[in-house]
Amino acid sequence: MTTVQELAAGALVTSDVPTQYVVRGHDDQQLSAAVVTAPVPVIDLGRLLKQDGAGDEAAKLRSALHSWGLILVSNHGVDAAVMDGMRAASREFFRQPLGEKQRYTNLVAGERFQFEGYGNDRVNSPDQILDWTDRVYLKVEPEDERCMAIWPAHPDTFRDALHEFTKKCGGVKDSLLQALAKLLELDDDDYFVDQLGERPSTHARCSYYPECPRPELVFGLKPHSDGTVVTVLMVDDTVGGLQVLRDGVWWDVPVVPHTLLVIIGDQTQIMSNGIFKSPVHRVVTNAKKERISVALDYSVDPEREIEPSAQLVNKNRPALYRKVKVKDYIAGHYNHFSQGEILIDTVQI
């Protein structure tokens, strides 16, 4: 399958895009509409974790999660050098000749799709609307399940940069999951951390969004919610494009250099019995600038089952979601995503 990066080079000359990327009913999607920037607060993680001064940050956190389902995090302990190194390695990878990148393709024998590797989404049907993005998608945890054959060896900084970025962001994830448990007044601050199980999975997505000559017609990434516990995202520090849906209106997520964006996922929505919502979000394209992002998708051990916490179920708030096996939920999420559908609506009681 032709990469979007290749298509973009030709599209910028012809000022047109292939029909399979054009969103049906795009006039109704507000793709070219002026949107306002969401007032998503920046949470100081160091302050949140301290005994003194944590109250203000916790209040900001609670408000942001109820309003937006996502937060920006500063003072998170991931050094600027680690973030810059990961971003630079990703950008350098996508700037390589196509032949070098295809050494890590997600197509086995040029045909059979696998989720890991370099490329774009699996095409499940001829009427599927495709996204204007290429990516490298890799399992990074458990570490003994890493498939190093498809971890880019060029640039030579890529593997070490991803390992270090993953290690540092793991601490951010655990700290925030503990903060979520405190907000819900659960008996154990480690409730969500413990729910991850013995072999939780973490996947890295390095995404490249080339310039698009018709941004009013094309999604960089179609509207979706994340099927994760949380997603920790390092967005491009100079180019926006991520938007979040609230009350039927699309809002720009602000760009704040060297912060991390944390997005609540469906698994947390289920375990919190709907108190924390997994927001619908998307990426729009840009006619003049390319965009890079690096995300870490954190998921419960795929062999475990999840359901609303017993502490959050009572006669006034019965269980809103049925028990689901994580492996099955993730598989269903990919299928629903390809069709532009939201899976969590199907597991409501």
Sequence and secondary structure as in RCSB ss.txt:
>XXXX:A:sequence
MTTVQELAAGALVTSDVPTQYVVRGHDDQQLSAAVVTAPVPVIDLGRLLKQDGAGDEAAKLRSALHSWGLILVSN
HGVDAAVMDGMRAASREFFRQPLGEKQRYTNLVAGERFQFEGYGNDRVNSPDQILDWTDRVYLKVEPEDERCMAI
WPAHPDTFRDALHEFTKKCGGVKDSLLQALAKLLELDDDDYFVDQLGERPSTHARCSYYPECPRPELVFGLKPHS
DGTVVTVLMVDDTVGGLQVLRDGVWWDVPVVPHTLLVIIGDQTQIMSNGIFKSPVHRVVTNAKKERISVALDYSV
DPEREIEPSAQLVNKNRPALYRKVKVKDYIAGHYNHFSQGEILIDTVQI
>XXXX:A:secstr
   HHHHHHHHHHHT   GGGB TTGGGTTSSS   B    EEEHHHHHSSTTHHHHHHHHHHHHHHTSEEEEES
 S  HHHHHHHHHHHHHHHTS HHHHGGGBSEETTTEE SSEEE     STT    S EEEEEEEESGGG  GGG
S  SSTTHHHHHHHHHHHHHHHHHHHHHHHHHHTT S TTHHHHHT SS EEEEEEEEE   S TTTBEEEEEE 
  SSEEEEE  SS   EEEEETTEEEE    TT EEEEE HHHHHHTTTSS    EEEE  SS  EEEEEEEEE 
 TTSEE   GGG  SSS   B  EEHHHHHHHHHHHHHTT  GGGGGB 
